[in-house]
């Protein structure tokens, strides 16, 4: 997982997500980076599986191979400037020495976009590649005239800058116009005193522009891990902040990278039924098992439907197989030319009757068994009558052609 610079809100959030994953048995390492641009590049190149990325970068880098799990918190763009200067708009930074973040940082990309809106190109001011605490320290030390930074309002150095009497914070009166031009931004109000009520910091409401931090993952990241990340985001951000109402984050609404299928399902339906009932490991196993159960069911279902006919056939086969012997004995009785041959056939028929009486079948198939035994008796009677006539000298034997004459 790639976050951002040490001490930033991205790093804090990434650490919380990593702890949540480890608690569920998922190995997670967090790597510090230059910022959102670096994060998205690493994600798309396969150098990371999970990243925190600010909105507004999708247009430049594309979204192929990556998906969003939703927006998780606001991280405003702050423009602090020296009290010796007068700054009412971005254009007033012309000719000043401005900390705008290093290459690879989201603040540098967003700054260029907003500066272009007012015709402030890079040659019009001196850009210094400082961000975060380093930019704040440089401004308070007088090394730069202004600092454009992206950070959460609870960052300690944000409070330090806002409380410093020699530093001013730019309120963007035209923020709604920027939002119309760049829908991935939000206009937020930092209310008077919200940073420090005792010292009344800030001393008036301040309007800020804010990109939104979103969790972005590789498209092939396992859905179970995606669900764990969303759960971790709910745990970390649903209580609200200085800039958002409780329950607003995480949300799919502000993400500018397409949601993953798992995220879309999660926001629509909540945790899966299995995850509500079972621990993560068990639920994950059962969800994976469906991949095998469904194809297996397609094979088993026809077998289940065919099993009753197969069962009946197997039971009846135990009975019907004896008809071959019975047919052979009947033919032998018909062709017998002497009394001895007919008596031999009768003995074999008697043995067949004994064997048939030993056949074990379910009660519902008894009628087939008794039918076999009746047929054996029928053939034995025919051969027996022919043998009786042979004993009495009524027939010569081989001329028998019908059941009555057998």
N, C-alpha and C positions, 0 to 999 in steps of 0.2 A: 504494500500500500504506500502510495506517495502522497505527501501532505504539502507542506510549504515550509517557510522559514521557521526556525526554532523560535518559540514564544508567540507565534501567530495563532489566530483562531483556527486556521486549518490544521495546524499541528496539534492543538489541544483536542479538536474534534476527532482527528485521526487516531490519536492515542486512546480515546474513549471507545471508539469502534473496535480497535485492536483488542482491548481488554475484554469487550463483550464477546468477540469471536473466540478468544482463548478460553474464556469461561465455558464455552460450548464445545471445546475440544478441537477448534480449528486453529492451526498455526497461522499467525499473522505478524509480519514485520513491517515497521513503519520507517520510511526513508524520507529525510528532509530534502527539499528541493528549492529551486529559485521561485516557484510559484505556479500558477494555473497553466501557463503556456507550456512550461517544462513538464508539468504533470500530464497534460493531454498528449504531448509528443511521446512521452514514455509509454503511456497507455496504448496508443495506436501502434507503436513499434514493438509491443510485446514485452517491454521492460518492466511493466507493472500490471497487476490485475485490477486494482482499485485505486481511484484517485478522487481528490476533491478538486473541482474545477468551477470557476466562476462562469456565470452566463455571459454570452456575448462572443465566445471564441469559436462556436460551431461553424459560423460562416467562413472563417479563415482556414480552418483545419479540417472541416468535414466531420461526418459522424459515422463513416463506414467502420464497422468492426467494434463500435462502442455503443453503449446504451446507458441511459440515466436511470437512477433509482429514485429520482425526485429531488426537489429543492429542500434544503435543510435549515438554512438560516440566512438572514440579511447581513451583508458586510459592506457598510457604506464607503463611499469615496469621500475622504476628508481633504479639504484644502486649507491647511494652516499657513499663515504668512506672518511676517514680521510686522509688529505694530507701527514700524516706521514707514510702512508702505500702505498704499490705498488699493485694495483689490475688491471689486464688486462683481466681476465676471472673469471667466477664464482669459479673456483677451487682455485683462489688466496684468497678466503675468509676463507680457511682452518686455523683453530686455532684462528680466530678472534671472537670478540663479536658482533653479528649481530642482529639488530632489523628486524624481519621477519613477524610481525603481529600476532595478537592473534588467537587462535583456532576459527574456524568459519569464518575466513576472506579469501577472494579470493587470496590475496597476499601470504598467507602462503601456500595454496595449490599449486599455480603456482611456488612458489620458490622451493618447494620440487621436483616438476617435473623437473625443469631446473637443479637443483643441482644433481639430480639422473643421468641426461644425462652425466655429467662430473665426476661421481663417488664420489660426495661430499655428504656423508650421515650425518645424524643429529648429530652423535657423533663427527664429524670432526670439529665442530664449536660450539660456545655457542649461542643458539638462545634466543632472548629476545622478549616477546610478546607485542611489541609496534608497532603502525602504525600511519600514518598520521602525524599530528602536533606533537604528543608526540614523535614519532621516530625522527623527524627532530630536536626537541629541545634536545633530548638525544645525538644526533650526534654532534650538535654544542657545547654542553656542555662537550663533551669528555667522556660521560658515555658509549658510544658504539663506536666500530671501524667502523661500516658500517650500513647503513639502506637500506633495500630493501622495496620499497613502490610502490603502484599503485595509480596514481592520474593524473588528467588532468594538462596540463602545465600551466594553468592560476591559479592554486591554489597558494595562497600567500606564503605558506611555501616552495613550490617548488622553487619559485623565490628567497626566502631567502637562501635556500641551494645552489642554482646555483650561487648566487652572493657572497657567503662566500669564502674568499680566502683560508681558511683552509680546505675546503671541495672540493673533486673532484667528477666528474660524469663519470661513466663507459660507454664507447662507445663499443658496442658489434660488433666487426668486423665479427663474425661468425653468425650474426643474420639470414641471409638467410638459413643457415643450420638448425637452430632451427625451422624456419618456415616450412621447408620441413618435419621435424619430427613431428611438431605439427601444422596442417593446421588451427587451430582456432586462431593462432597468426598471427600478421602482423609485417613486418619490416618497421619501420618509421624513417624518418630522421628529427631530430630537427636542423634546420638550424642555422648557426652562427648568433648571434645577435637577434634571434627571440623573446627571452624573454625580452631583454632590449638592444635596439640598441645603446642608449647613452653610456652604460657601456660595450657594446659588450659581452653580456651574452646570450648563451655560446660563448666562444672565438673561437670555431671551430665547424664544423658540428659533431653532435653526433648521432650515430645509436642506436635506442632503439627497444626492443621487446614490442609489445602491444597486450594484449587481447582486446576484443571489448565488450562494454557494450550493452546489449540487454534487451528489455522489454519482460518479460515473465509473462504470465497470466495463471490462471486456465482454463482448457479446456472448462468449462461450463460458462465462463464469457460471458455476453450478447454481441452479435456482435456489437450492437450500441455503447457500451462503448469501445469495442476494436477499433472501427473506430475513436472515439473521441481521444483515446490515440495516435493513429497513426497521426492524425491531429495535436495534441499537439507536437508530436515529430518532425514533419515537421516544425512547427513554431519555435521550440527551436533550432534545429540543422541544418537546411538546409542552413544556411548562411555560414557554414564552420568554421574552427578553425585553430590553428597553425599547425595542423597535417593533415588536410583534406581539399579537394577542396570544394568550395560552390556547393551545390546540390548533394553531394555524400551521405550524411546521411539524413534521415534514409534509410536503404537498407535491402533487404532480403538476400543479397548475403553472408554476413559474419556471419549470425546467425547459431549456431550449434545445436539448438533445432528446431524441425519441426515447420514450420509456421502454424498458425491457418488458417482455411478456409477463415475467414473474412480478415485476413492480406494478404493471397495469392490473394484474389479477389481485395483488395484495391490496392496493388502494380501493379496488371495487368490492372485494369480498372479505378482506381481512385475512388473518392467518388461516391456513387450511384446517379442515376438521381434524386431521390426524395430529397436527401440531398443537391444537387446543387440548387434545386428550392425552397424548403421549409425550414423554421427554423427547428432546431434539433427536438424539441418536436413533431411538425407536421409530419416530415419525419419518426420519430421513430414510431408514431402511425400508419401511413399508411403502413410501412413495417411490423409491427405486424399484421395489419388487413389482409394482404395477407394470413396469416396462416388460417384465417377463410374464406376468399373470395374464395380461390381456391377450397376447398371441397364443399363450397356452390354452386360454379359455376357448379361443376360436377352434382349436384342435379338439378339445375335450367335449365341447357342446355337441358336435355331430356324433361322437362316440356315445355320449350319454343318451342321445335320442335313439341310437341304434342298439343300445344294450338290451332292451326288452326283447326285440325280435331275435337278437343273437342268443339270448338266454333260452328262449323257447326252442330255437332250432337245436341248440346243444342238448337240451333235455330230450327232445323228440328223436334226435339222432341216436341216442342210446337205445331207443326202442326200434326205430326204423331199420337200423343196421341188421337186425335179425331177419328181416324180410328177405334178404338175399339168400340166407341159408334155407329159409322156408320155401322159397321159389325153387331152389336147387333140389330140395327133397321132394317137392311135388313133381318136378320133372323126372326125378329118379323113380318115383312111384309109378308114373305113367309108362315109363319105358321098361319097368321090371318085367322079365319074361318068365320068372319062376317064383314059386312060393317063398323060397329062401331069400331071394332078392327083396321081395316085398316086406318080409319080416325084418330084414336088416334095416330097411327104410323106416319101419315102424319103431324100431329101437332108437334110431337116430332122432326121430320125431319126439319120442318120449324124453330123450336127453335134452332136446331143444326146449321142451316144455319146462323141464326142471331148471334149466339155465334162465329161462324167461321169468320164472317165479322168483328168482334171486335179484332181479333188476330193481334198484332203488331209485324212485322218482318222487318228486313232490306230489302232494295229494291232488293238486289241480290237474296233474297229468296222468292220473290213475286210469282214466277212461281209455287213453291210448294204449296203456300196458295191457288192460283186460281185452282190448280189441285184438292185440297181437296174440294173446294166449287163446282167444276164441278162434282165431284163424289157424293157429297151430293144431288145435283140436279138430277143426273142420277138415284140414288136410289129412290128419291121422285117421279120421273116420272114413274118408274116401279110400285111403290105402288099406285100412282094416277090412272094409267090406269087400274089396277086391281080393284080399288074401283069404277071406272066408269062402268066397266063391271058388277060389283055386283049390282049397282043401276039399270042397264038396264035388270038385270035378265039373263045375258049371262053365268054366271058361278056360281058354288056353293061354291067356295072358297078354301077349304083345299087341292084340288088336284093340285094346282099350283106347278110346279117343275122347270121351266126355267124362264130366264129373260123375254122372250117373253110372257110367259103364266102367269107371276106374276100379 
